[in-house]
């Protein structure tokens, strides 16, 4: 592997992502690694827990001595697993990793898969943050999205989570849904805000390849309607005390997602579970540093069989070579409203900020960047047209000497 020519750079924060690949039914817009099993299916909790342990232990030599600052359990639908599954998982993790005293532990939950009383079990197991996949509070919209819960289910789930002691909850909400008007989108926001969430992920529905919606596209709102929804929705969220800190993320003061901030600030993360991805900065004996991305076997049964495979769980790996670092870093850091300082840019990429700055005049002329010679920061317009801005940075990188 190529070793980066940067010396004495401290390693970034470390997080852990755990993937649970099963769900009741695959949603037509979903391009995540999720596999529908139907209602009432018995999941292989014991086998999967054993596989996660083996997967983790294979990766441990890469992170010895480093503290874990956050854990995120995503899917699929992680709330299909029992509270006992997570209690055993966290016991396993605490014996093998150094956990920060204030570690953030997030569980994604689907309001349609939660049995009464399960939240108490999750809280007792060590989960201290919930992310509820609401998407909409309107039953007609939920049906168009293939969701298995109702608007009332979402309200009930939020109420039960509060009674179980959760004081840090994210609501996932989508807009730009089939047939949605600005009034319907804002009604969803108002319902969400009435529940006083600490965090709101509010993002536009996009049609992704390899999804049912891609093969049978729904009729989505026109572009003018989408702009209207975004402008009015942003104003409403800010007025309610939820500050935008990332393209589609809003939070009350001090309650931004620590785990996602680590991604966007180009931190490191282990990934265990079927299809999980990880990114690690690895120091070598010469004092250099290289960055590696790795991903695990994707299909649940194939992943479970890797327990007995000498190849282990890693299905592939790729080094982030030095010339790719500026664009890789920018793809994450520029999602943040605050952008990135000149010092952080140089520390993470090894490229002088001045070289990049000289090549971004066209982005500034187009109003895609904030006028600040000490930061690389997308303007409100740049956040809306981030892909265009990233293309410019990629071109600048390609021309750098």
C-alpha positions, 0 to 999 in steps of 0.5 A: 500500500502507498503510505501517505507522506504526512508525519506526526498526524494524530489519528481521528475519532473512532466510531463503530457501525453495526448493520442488521440486514433484515426488515419486514418488507423492502421499501420500493425507494430503498437502496440499502442492504436490506432483505425482507423476511415478512411479519413474524419471521424468526431471525437467527439472533444467536448465529448473527451475534456470534458472527458479529463477534468474530467479525469484530475480533478480526478487525480489532488489531487495526484499532488497538488502544483507540477509544470508541466515541459512538456506535450506530446500529442501522439496517434494515430494521434493527428494532426487529432484534430483541433487547437481549440481543443488544444487551449481549452485543454491548457486553461483547463490545465493552470487553474488547474496546475502550468505550468513551464514558459519554459514548453515543449509542444510536438504534434505528427503529421502525414504528411498525416493528415495535412491541409494547415495552420493547423500548425499556429493554433497549434503554436498559441494554445501553442504547441512549439515542433512537432514530425513528424512521417515520418518513411521513405521518400521513397514511396515504403517503406511507402506503405510497412509500411501502411503509408498514406503519401508520401515522398513529403508530409513529406518534405512539412509538415516540410517546413510548420512547419518551416514557422509556427514558429516551431524551435524545431522539431523531425523527427521519422525515422525507419530503418530495413524496409522490403527489405531495404538495407544500401544504402536505409536506409542511403538515408533516413537519408541524406534526414532527415538531409537535413531538419536540424531537432533539434531532430531525433528518429531513431529506428529499426522496430520490429515485435510486438505481436498483430499486422498485421506484427506479423500475416503476417511477412514481410521479413526483412533485415538479421542481418548483414545488420542491424548491417551495417545500425546501425553502418554507420547511427550512424556515419553519425548522429554524424558527422551531429551534432546530438548527441546520448543521448538515445538508439534511440534518437539524438539531437542538443546540449540542444534540447533533448526531455525534456519529454522523459528525464523525463521518462528515469530519472524515473520522474513522469507523469500524463496520461489522455486519452483513454489507457493513462498510468501514474506513480506517487510518492506519499508521505504519512503522515509518510514521506514515499513515494510509487510509483504507476502506473495507466492506463485508460480505453483503448477503446475510446467509453469505455473511453467516457462512463466512464464520467458517471461511478462512477468508474472513468477513471482508469482501473487499478493500480499497486504499484511498490513495493520496491524490484522491484525498482532497475529493474524498475529504470534500465529499464529507466535510462540505456537507456540513454547514460549517465547512472546513478550516484551512488547517483541517483541510491541509491536515486531512489531505496533505495538500496546501489550501492555497493550491486549491483556493487558486483553482476555485474562482469559478465556484466563488463566482457562481456563489457556491462558496462562502467568501472566506479565505480561511475556510472551505465552506459551501454557501446556501446555494452550494449546499443545494448544488453540492455535486456541481461544487464537488466536480469543481474540486475534483477538477482542481485536484486533478490539475494540482501539481 
